[in-house]
Amino acid sequence: MKIPRFTLPILLLTLTACALSQASAPQAAPTPTTVRVIQSTPVPTLNRERQPIASPPPAATPTADTCQQTPDAPTTQHIITADLDYTNRSLIVQQRIHYINRTPESLTALEVHIRPNSTTEVFILDTVSLSPSGAANYELTGQRLTIALPEPLQPGCSQQIELGFKVHVPPIDLSSDNAYQGYLGYSPRQMNLGQWLPVMAVHQDAGWVNNREIPIGEQEVLETADWDVTLTVTHAPDNLRIAAPGAILDNNPGHWHSTLTQARDFSLSLGEGFQMASQHTASGVKIEVYSYDDAILQTDAGPINSAAFALDSAVKSVDMYTDLFGAYPYERLVIVQGDFPDGMEFSGIVFVGGEYFRSFGGPTSYLMLITVHEISHQWWYARVGSDQARYPWLDEALATYSEYVFIEEFYPGLKEWWWEFRVERFAPEGFVDETVYDFNSRRAYINAVYLRGVQMLHDLRDNLGTEVFFGWLRRYADAGAGQLMTPDDLWGLLTPAQFQQTAITRQSYLKTPQITLSATQTSS
């Protein structure tokens, strides 16, 4: 492996999905409303306690020919057709999900995760059907949609689900503690569609994963899928522009079509007056920055284009992270000046808060730090997945440390500043490996997971040496490409001797440090 041009010291504070500046006590999560629909009953019953869906009668095991699948076919494919009324900020959506049962067991029901249904009056489910059997029995409670199958879905077999629903995009309320969730929201000049689409829940350990939502960190557990999205926009201003990842197959006024493969989500932004600047990295990735006029700052020394600086930082970071952690997983990377605080990462697209563009002050400003942090999530989220509720440090500590590596490489004179500005002034404490549910404030979560997390990684680097440390992270990035990883997977990529070298560090930072590696975890 080519070990970078760096040498480090470490640590940092946090950011997006990571809410950098959000440190207030969390609000109570909304109480989910249960909608249970049995198709023999013409009218669904609302506001009832959750009841189990009756198990379908057992069916004969299908023959091999019935469910023979191409081994390399994606587990899930989404085909979406959406009509957006821009004036009313509402969408009518038809979504077809093609799902292959990759589990070792037959499934009597499927679960779909519907993130936008965590907020009242945002998501309205109209229809659920299965192909070819037709209308399905289902129950929707909060973010969990459970669909009964007419017969068990055997391993290797596929099922097509068709959903019809509406999404009413909420306004971004900058006075709210939840303003940082403006990635699904609108301002007077911008509409963001982040996590607006249902996704298949992950099936693990003989059950479906659907983490409880709280306003601290993220709770998503997302497998990769292929996406095909067609969007028709009506009542839109002439200067409306779409910023979205993937291959753009059609981009005409009022009609847009894109595909994105092996992605954990499909998110986009629509902006009135977006200005786009682009540049290719050395490896051929096209970086696009979508910003507004207020990203050009008027100073006594002349105008400063903060979007151009963000683009330059993005190109440098993608090249550097590619050298360190492997190829960027897509052909394009889209960066959006968001009309909400902090930043947020999605597959192939990241948001960076507009206040960072407007208050740009050079390399010591948040614009650069947040931009490269969010971009690193294209490796520690989009490429390598994890359970963001149970193991938040696996993506956030690694992303924060990646931010420090960028400083070390391109602004080595700022290393001490970065330590003080991003870490030490917060006097972080807490266990790195706690879940999002173990914290009662965002500040405590950030201090433990992000800041103590980067301190731990830096100490691990001291334990192992720079070359071995980055070789370890590279092996983790390669092994986890397109997968969902756990801390055991990361530690298991160390040799027994290397694992022993890190014992004191693990015991210092982790609530539950591993003592030994199992035989299946050892790596030569």
C-alpha positions as semicolon CSV with decimal commas, in nm:
position;residue;x (nm);y (nm);z (nm)
1;M;0,000;0,000;0,000
2;K;0,118;0,351;-0,072
3;I;0,148;0,523;0,262
4;P;0,070;0,892;0,240
5;R;0,279;1,180;0,251
6;F;0,174;1,250;0,611
7;T;0,288;1,230;0,968
8;L;0,028;1,312;1,234
9;P;-0,081;1,434;1,572
10;I;-0,465;1,441;1,616
11;L;-0,811;1,502;1,706
12;L;-1,115;1,695;1,667
13;L;-1,460;1,800;1,740
14;T;-1,754;1,716;1,529
15;L;-1,999;1,796;1,283
16;T;-2,282;1,686;1,076
17;A;-2,529;1,433;1,078
18;C;-2,295;1,508;1,308
19;A;-2,434;1,827;1,453
20;L;-2,136;2,045;1,530
21;S;-2,305;2,328;1,704
22;Q;-2,611;2,147;1,838
23;A;-2,550;2,072;2,203
24;S;-2,886;2,123;2,367
25;A;-3,090;1,855;2,542
26;P;-3,282;1,633;2,302
27;Q;-3,653;1,669;2,249
28;A;-3,879;1,371;2,303
29;A;-3,921;1,155;1,996
30;P;-4,270;1,166;1,842
31;T;-4,509;0,891;1,940
32;P;-4,561;0,667;1,638
33;T;-4,910;0,616;1,503
34;T;-5,002;0,265;1,398
35;V;-5,183;0,211;1,068
36;R;-5,282;-0,152;1,021
37;V;-5,437;-0,255;0,692
38;I;-5,590;-0,595;0,626
39;Q;-5,701;-0,594;0,266
40;S;-6,029;-0,771;0,337
41;T;-6,122;-0,469;0,550
42;P;-6,211;-0,174;0,325
43;V;-6,114;0,100;0,571
44;P;-5,784;0,096;0,765
45;T;-5,799;0,133;1,142
46;L;-5,597;0,420;1,285
47;N;-5,444;0,485;1,625
48;R;-5,461;0,128;1,747
49;E;-5,207;-0,061;1,950
50;R;-4,968;-0,258;1,737
51;Q;-5,096;-0,611;1,670
52;P;-4,911;-0,896;1,501
53;I;-5,006;-0,970;1,145
54;A;-5,146;-1,318;1,112
55;S;-4,890;-1,562;0,973
56;P;-4,975;-1,683;0,622
57;P;-5,028;-2,054;0,571
58;P;-4,711;-2,248;0,490
59;A;-4,636;-2,294;0,123
60;A;-4,437;-2,552;-0,063
61;T;-4,069;-2,476;-0,102
62;P;-4,016;-2,344;-0,455
63;T;-3,793;-2,528;-0,695
64;A;-3,446;-2,398;-0,770
65;D;-3,566;-2,270;-1,107
66;T;-3,835;-2,061;-0,938
67;C;-3,593;-1,835;-0,761
68;Q;-3,263;-1,870;-0,937
69;Q;-3,086;-1,534;-0,922
70;T;-2,768;-1,395;-1,071
71;P;-2,517;-1,415;-0,783
72;D;-2,385;-1,064;-0,841
73;A;-2,730;-0,905;-0,875
74;P;-2,792;-0,629;-0,618
75;T;-2,995;-0,740;-0,318
76;T;-3,225;-0,442;-0,364
77;Q;-3,324;-0,227;-0,660
78;H;-3,542;0,084;-0,634
79;I;-3,728;0,240;-0,925
80;I;-3,894;0,570;-0,833
81;T;-4,124;0,798;-1,027
82;A;-4,205;1,120;-0,842
83;D;-4,416;1,423;-0,932
84;L;-4,315;1,734;-0,740
85;D;-4,544;2,034;-0,702
86;Y;-4,273;2,285;-0,619
87;T;-4,508;2,560;-0,505
88;N;-4,679;2,334;-0,253
89;R;-4,356;2,150;-0,162
90;S;-4,531;1,816;-0,203
91;L;-4,456;1,497;-0,396
92;I;-4,666;1,208;-0,523
93;V;-4,442;0,904;-0,550
94;Q;-4,458;0,554;-0,693
95;Q;-4,175;0,328;-0,578
96;R;-4,103;-0,024;-0,694
97;I;-3,864;-0,227;-0,479
98;H;-3,710;-0,549;-0,610
99;Y;-3,573;-0,744;-0,313
100;I;-3,375;-1,071;-0,309
101;N;-3,372;-1,274;0,010
102;R;-3,000;-1,313;0,084
103;T;-3,065;-1,450;0,432
104;P;-3,030;-1,823;0,511
105;E;-3,394;-1,852;0,618
106;S;-3,739;-1,821;0,463
107;L;-3,916;-1,492;0,536
108;T;-4,289;-1,469;0,613
109;A;-4,287;-1,089;0,614
110;L;-4,070;-0,806;0,483
111;E;-3,985;-0,481;0,659
112;V;-3,932;-0,143;0,499
113;H;-3,771;0,149;0,685
114;I;-3,950;0,481;0,624
115;R;-3,741;0,760;0,775
116;P;-3,972;1,051;0,679
117;N;-4,259;0,894;0,877
118;S;-4,076;0,988;1,197
119;T;-4,225;1,337;1,162
120;T;-4,599;1,390;1,164
121;E;-4,773;1,509;0,847
122;V;-4,467;1,453;0,628
123;F;-4,532;1,104;0,490
124;I;-4,867;0,960;0,381
125;L;-4,879;0,598;0,271
126;D;-5,153;0,536;0,014
127;T;-5,098;0,186;-0,125
128;V;-4,890;-0,126;-0,066
129;S;-4,895;-0,417;-0,309
130;L;-4,689;-0,722;-0,394
131;S;-4,621;-0,849;-0,742
132;P;-4,782;-1,062;-0,873
133;S;-5,022;-1,128;-0,584
134;G;-5,163;-0,775;-0,562
135;A;-5,279;-0,580;-0,256
136;A;-5,094;-0,673;0,064
137;N;-5,169;-0,682;0,434
138;Y;-4,941;-0,440;0,617
139;E;-4,883;-0,241;0,930
140;L;-4,704;0,093;0,956
141;T;-4,584;0,200;1,301
142;G;-4,351;0,497;1,306
143;Q;-4,067;0,421;1,066
144;R;-4,143;0,047;1,047
145;L;-4,357;-0,087;0,761
146;T;-4,424;-0,461;0,799
147;I;-4,567;-0,638;0,495
148;A;-4,711;-0,989;0,525
149;L;-4,619;-1,226;0,243
150;P;-4,877;-1,462;0,091
151;E;-4,617;-1,739;0,109
152;P;-4,268;-1,758;0,261
153;L;-3,988;-1,605;0,058
154;Q;-3,718;-1,869;0,034
155;P;-3,344;-1,792;0,037
156;G;-3,231;-1,672;-0,305
157;C;-3,585;-1,584;-0,414
158;S;-3,705;-1,233;-0,495
159;Q;-4,013;-1,027;-0,418
160;Q;-4,134;-0,706;-0,575
161;I;-4,299;-0,444;-0,354
162;E;-4,490;-0,147;-0,492
163;L;-4,555;0,157;-0,274
164;G;-4,764;0,465;-0,344
165;F;-4,722;0,759;-0,110
166;K;-4,704;1,135;-0,067
167;V;-4,430;1,344;0,091
168;H;-4,504;1,692;0,225
169;V;-4,165;1,855;0,273
170;P;-4,159;2,057;0,598
171;P;-4,013;2,407;0,630
172;I;-3,667;2,448;0,780
173;D;-3,715;2,620;1,115
174;L;-3,381;2,773;1,208
175;S;-3,511;2,854;1,558
176;S;-3,573;2,486;1,630
177;D;-3,331;2,241;1,790
178;N;-3,405;2,019;1,491
179;A;-3,294;2,276;1,232
180;Y;-2,991;2,061;1,154
181;Q;-3,232;1,805;1,003
182;G;-3,304;2,050;0,722
183;Y;-3,168;1,793;0,479
184;L;-3,539;1,702;0,452
185;G;-3,692;2,047;0,442
186;Y;-3,729;2,370;0,246
187;S;-3,623;2,732;0,276
188;P;-3,743;3,023;0,056
189;R;-3,479;2,928;-0,203
190;Q;-3,405;2,559;-0,150
191;M;-3,577;2,221;-0,115
192;N;-3,378;1,927;0,021
193;L;-3,482;1,566;-0,023
194;G;-3,255;1,374;0,210
195;Q;-3,375;1,035;0,338
196;W;-3,711;1,096;0,171
197;L;-3,751;0,746;0,027
198;P;-3,838;0,415;0,194
199;V;-3,555;0,162;0,207
200;M;-3,547;-0,209;0,285
201;A;-3,467;-0,274;0,649
202;V;-3,159;-0,483;0,721
203;H;-3,218;-0,843;0,827
204;Q;-2,964;-0,961;1,086
205;D;-2,958;-1,234;1,350
206;A;-3,298;-1,373;1,243
207;G;-3,467;-1,034;1,277
208;W;-3,516;-0,696;1,112
209;V;-3,313;-0,397;1,229
210;N;-3,514;-0,081;1,284
211;N;-3,348;0,143;1,543
212;R;-3,552;0,379;1,756
213;E;-3,507;0,740;1,648
214;I;-3,382;1,003;1,892
215;P;-3,252;1,356;1,819
216;I;-2,890;1,260;1,895
217;G;-2,668;1,129;1,617
218;E;-2,809;0,901;1,348
219;Q;-2,982;0,570;1,380
220;E;-2,976;0,442;1,022
221;V;-2,853;0,095;0,923
222;L;-2,846;0,090;0,543
223;E;-2,734;-0,170;0,294
224;T;-2,631;-0,070;-0,057
225;A;-2,886;-0,077;-0,339
226;D;-2,930;0,038;-0,698
227;W;-3,148;0,344;-0,758
228;D;-3,334;0,472;-1,064
229;V;-3,515;0,800;-0,998
230;T;-3,733;1,003;-1,235
231;L;-3,857;1,340;-1,112
232;T;-4,113;1,563;-1,282
233;V;-4,139;1,918;-1,142
234;T;-4,433;2,151;-1,190
235;H;-4,488;2,513;-1,080
236;A;-4,114;2,569;-1,055
237;P;-3,929;2,900;-1,112
238;D;-3,712;2,926;-1,421
239;N;-3,391;2,943;-1,216
240;L;-3,453;2,615;-1,030
241;R;-3,160;2,375;-1,055
242;I;-3,121;2,018;-0,929
243;A;-2,810;1,899;-0,745
244;A;-2,806;1,520;-0,732
245;P;-2,557;1,232;-0,744
246;G;-2,525;0,951;-0,995
247;A;-2,546;0,934;-1,372
248;I;-2,776;1,207;-1,505
249;L;-2,971;1,054;-1,794
250;D;-3,213;1,343;-1,846
251;N;-3,189;1,701;-1,722
252;N;-3,449;1,907;-1,905
253;P;-3,675;2,180;-1,764
254;G;-3,936;2,011;-1,550
255;H;-3,804;1,659;-1,609
256;W;-3,502;1,485;-1,462
257;H;-3,377;1,124;-1,451
258;S;-3,078;0,978;-1,264
259;T;-2,934;0,641;-1,163
260;L;-2,701;0,558;-0,876
261;T;-2,558;0,212;-0,810
262;Q;-2,440;0,053;-0,486
263;A;-2,560;0,346;-0,278
264;R;-2,706;0,344;0,071
265;D;-2,958;0,617;-0,008
266;F;-3,065;0,852;-0,283
267;S;-3,081;1,217;-0,180
268;L;-3,085;1,545;-0,370
269;S;-3,140;1,919;-0,346
270;L;-3,328;2,170;-0,559
271;G;-3,215;2,531;-0,543
272;E;-3,334;2,859;-0,692
273;G;-3,029;3,035;-0,825
274;F;-2,778;2,757;-0,766
275;Q;-2,440;2,834;-0,919
276;M;-2,232;2,531;-1,007
277;A;-1,854;2,507;-1,024
278;S;-1,675;2,181;-1,100
279;Q;-1,331;2,025;-1,122
280;H;-1,194;1,674;-1,177
281;T;-0,965;1,500;-0,931
282;A;-0,646;1,326;-1,041
283;S;-0,836;0,996;-1,042
284;G;-1,109;1,137;-1,268
285;V;-1,387;1,201;-1,014
286;K;-1,594;1,507;-1,103
287;I;-1,649;1,734;-0,801
288;E;-1,943;1,978;-0,825
289;V;-2,017;2,256;-0,576
290;Y;-2,365;2,413;-0,580
291;S;-2,372;2,748;-0,403
292;Y;-2,545;3,086;-0,396
293;D;-2,443;3,446;-0,455
294;D;-2,386;3,495;-0,082
295;A;-2,091;3,255;-0,104
296;I;-1,901;3,541;-0,269
297;L;-1,790;3,770;0,012
298;Q;-1,713;4,137;-0,037
299;T;-1,405;4,248;0,156
300;D;-1,175;4,550;0,159
301;A;-0,922;4,341;-0,032
302;G;-1,178;4,244;-0,295
303;P;-1,430;3,962;-0,341
304;I;-1,359;3,618;-0,194
305;N;-1,527;3,316;-0,347
306;S;-1,577;3,074;-0,058
307;A;-1,735;2,815;-0,290
308;A;-1,416;2,805;-0,496
309;F;-1,218;2,738;-0,178
310;A;-1,459;2,458;-0,083
311;L;-1,413;2,307;-0,430
312;D;-1,035;2,317;-0,399
313;S;-1,050;2,155;-0,054
314;A;-1,286;1,889;-0,189
315;V;-1,058;1,797;-0,479
316;K;-0,757;1,771;-0,249
317;S;-0,942;1,561;0,008
318;V;-1,087;1,316;-0,245
319;D;-0,742;1,259;-0,394
320;M;-0,587;1,213;-0,051
321;Y;-0,860;0,981;0,082
322;T;-0,836;0,779;-0,239
323;D;-0,465;0,728;-0,177
324;L;-0,528;0,633;0,184
325;F;-0,853;0,439;0,185
326;G;-0,919;0,323;-0,172
327;A;-1,122;0,443;-0,467
328;Y;-1,409;0,684;-0,424
329;P;-1,717;0,471;-0,498
330;Y;-1,886;0,696;-0,762
331;E;-1,800;0,900;-1,070
332;R;-1,928;1,229;-0,926
333;L;-1,940;1,399;-0,588
334;V;-2,193;1,676;-0,528
335;I;-2,147;1,939;-0,254
336;V;-2,442;2,163;-0,168
337;Q;-2,449;2,488;0,027
338;G;-2,733;2,396;0,262
339;D;-2,981;2,636;0,416
340;F;-2,956;2,456;0,750
341;P;-2,684;2,432;1,017
342;D;-2,377;2,210;1,012
343;G;-2,352;1,940;0,746
344;M;-2,481;1,601;0,641
345;E;-2,354;1,313;0,432
346;F;-2,536;1,092;0,184
347;S;-2,419;0,861;-0,093
348;G;-2,251;1,077;-0,357
349;I;-2,374;1,407;-0,211
350;V;-2,297;1,612;0,101
351;F;-2,445;1,927;0,250
352;V;-2,235;2,198;0,414
353;G;-2,415;2,467;0,613
354;G;-2,453;2,803;0,444
355;E;-2,328;2,990;0,749
356;Y;-1,986;2,837;0,687
357;F;-1,978;2,975;0,331
358;R;-2,088;3,321;0,449
359;S;-1,840;3,340;0,739
360;F;-1,542;3,202;0,552
361;G;-1,209;3,304;0,698
362;G;-0,954;3,080;0,529
363;P;-0,817;2,744;0,643
364;T;-0,899;2,818;1,007
365;S;-1,271;2,846;0,934
366;Y;-1,534;2,577;0,964
367;L;-1,597;2,575;0,588
368;M;-1,287;2,369;0,517
369;L;-1,317;2,147;0,823
370;I;-1,681;2,058;0,767
371;T;-1,635;2,008;0,392
372;V;-1,353;1,755;0,424
373;H;-1,521;1,584;0,719
374;E;-1,841;1,528;0,522
375;I;-1,646;1,413;0,218
376;S;-1,464;1,152;0,426
377;H;-1,806;0,999;0,499
378;Q;-1,804;0,883;0,138
379;W;-1,563;0,622;0,275
380;W;-1,691;0,596;0,635
381;Y;-2,061;0,562;0,551
382;A;-2,121;0,537;0,175
383;R;-1,843;0,284;0,105
384;V;-1,814;0,116;0,446
385;G;-2,144;0,093;0,631
386;S;-2,221;0,029;0,998
387;D;-2,499;0,051;1,255
388;Q;-2,496;0,424;1,326
389;A;-2,694;0,386;1,649
390;R;-2,498;0,099;1,807
391;Y;-2,150;0,188;1,678
392;P;-2,152;0,561;1,596
393;W;-1,776;0,588;1,642
394;L;-1,710;0,360;1,345
395;D;-1,806;0,634;1,103
396;E;-1,784;0,955;1,310
397;A;-1,449;0,902;1,482
398;L;-1,294;0,783;1,156
399;A;-1,440;1,081;0,968
400;T;-1,312;1,321;1,231
401;Y;-0,967;1,168;1,223
402;S;-0,973;1,190;0,843
403;E;-1,033;1,561;0,886
404;Y;-0,721;1,586;1,099
405;V;-0,519;1,392;0,840
406;F;-0,619;1,654;0,581
407;I;-0,487;1,931;0,807
408;E;-0,168;1,737;0,865
409;E;-0,111;1,693;0,493
410;F;-0,201;2,034;0,352
411;Y;-0,175;2,273;0,650
412;P;0,083;2,119;0,886
413;G;0,140;2,453;1,054
414;L;-0,220;2,440;1,181
415;K;-0,194;2,108;1,364
416;E;-0,165;2,260;1,709
417;W;-0,441;2,510;1,631
418;W;-0,666;2,227;1,519
419;W;-0,610;2,031;1,839
420;E;-0,704;2,326;2,055
421;F;-0,990;2,454;1,838
422;R;-1,156;2,120;1,770
423;V;-1,074;1,907;2,071
424;E;-0,895;2,035;2,377
425;R;-1,112;2,337;2,452
426;F;-1,407;2,101;2,502
427;A;-1,223;1,883;2,758
428;P;-1,392;1,572;2,615
429;E;-1,478;1,274;2,830
430;G;-1,681;0,956;2,803
431;F;-1,653;0,614;2,644
432;V;-1,596;0,605;2,270
433;D;-1,799;0,287;2,215
434;E;-2,128;0,393;2,372
435;T;-2,446;0,391;2,164
436;V;-2,642;0,703;2,072
437;Y;-2,896;0,600;2,336
438;D;-2,641;0,633;2,617
439;F;-2,626;1,014;2,592
440;N;-2,863;1,282;2,716
441;S;-2,718;1,568;2,510
442;R;-2,551;1,618;2,174
443;R;-2,256;1,781;2,344
444;A;-2,186;1,470;2,552
445;Y;-2,230;1,252;2,242
446;I;-1,989;1,463;2,038
447;N;-1,730;1,476;2,315
448;A;-1,722;1,099;2,362
449;V;-1,775;0,964;2,011
450;Y;-1,602;1,227;1,797
451;L;-1,341;1,386;2,021
452;R;-1,244;1,100;2,245
453;G;-1,277;0,885;1,933
454;V;-1,004;1,074;1,749
455;Q;-0,787;1,074;2,058
456;M;-0,820;0,696;2,066
457;L;-0,735;0,663;1,697
458;H;-0,432;0,883;1,737
459;D;-0,310;0,676;2,029
460;L;-0,367;0,361;1,824
461;R;-0,150;0,515;1,556
462;D;0,121;0,570;1,815
463;N;0,082;0,207;1,927
464;L;0,112;0,062;1,577
465;G;0,321;0,316;1,388
466;T;0,199;0,530;1,100
467;E;0,254;0,277;0,821
468;V;0,085;-0,012;1,001
469;F;-0,199;0,212;1,122
470;F;-0,292;0,335;0,774
471;G;-0,244;-0,012;0,631
472;W;-0,496;-0,135;0,889
473;L;-0,752;0,131;0,794
474;R;-0,700;0,054;0,426
475;R;-0,769;-0,316;0,485
476;Y;-1,083;-0,220;0,676
477;A;-1,200;0,007;0,393
478;D;-1,140;-0,266;0,136
479;A;-1,301;-0,543;0,341
480;G;-1,602;-0,323;0,423
481;A;-1,671;-0,193;0,072
482;G;-2,045;-0,234;0,020
483;Q;-2,083;-0,411;0,355
484;L;-2,207;-0,341;0,706
485;M;-1,914;-0,362;0,949
486;T;-1,881;-0,391;1,327
487;P;-1,601;-0,304;1,570
488;D;-1,514;-0,675;1,580
489;D;-1,450;-0,658;1,206
490;L;-1,212;-0,366;1,253
491;W;-1,019;-0,517;1,545
492;G;-1,009;-0,853;1,369
493;L;-0,793;-0,706;1,094
494;L;-0,506;-0,668;1,341
495;T;-0,264;-0,953;1,397
496;P;-0,262;-1,099;1,749
497;A;0,063;-0,913;1,817
498;Q;-0,080;-0,583;1,690
499;F;-0,396;-0,638;1,889
500;Q;-0,190;-0,684;2,203
501;Q;0,001;-0,362;2,124
502;T;-0,327;-0,171;2,142
503;A;-0,452;-0,325;2,469
504;I;-0,383;-0,027;2,698
505;T;-0,539;0,218;2,453
506;R;-0,853;0,008;2,413
507;Q;-0,890;-0,026;2,787
508;S;-0,848;0,350;2,830
509;Y;-1,116;0,456;2,582
510;L;-1,365;0,171;2,546
511;K;-1,642;0,074;2,782
512;T;-1,622;-0,283;2,656
513;P;-1,269;-0,345;2,526
514;Q;-1,207;-0,680;2,366
515;I;-0,951;-0,884;2,556
516;T;-0,868;-1,144;2,293
517;L;-0,930;-1,208;1,926
518;S;-1,121;-1,517;1,825
519;A;-0,960;-1,763;1,584
520;T;-1,181;-1,631;1,302
521;Q;-1,073;-1,272;1,367
522;T;-0,700;-1,308;1,346
523;S;-0,530;-1,166;1,041
524;S;-0,185;-1,254;0,913
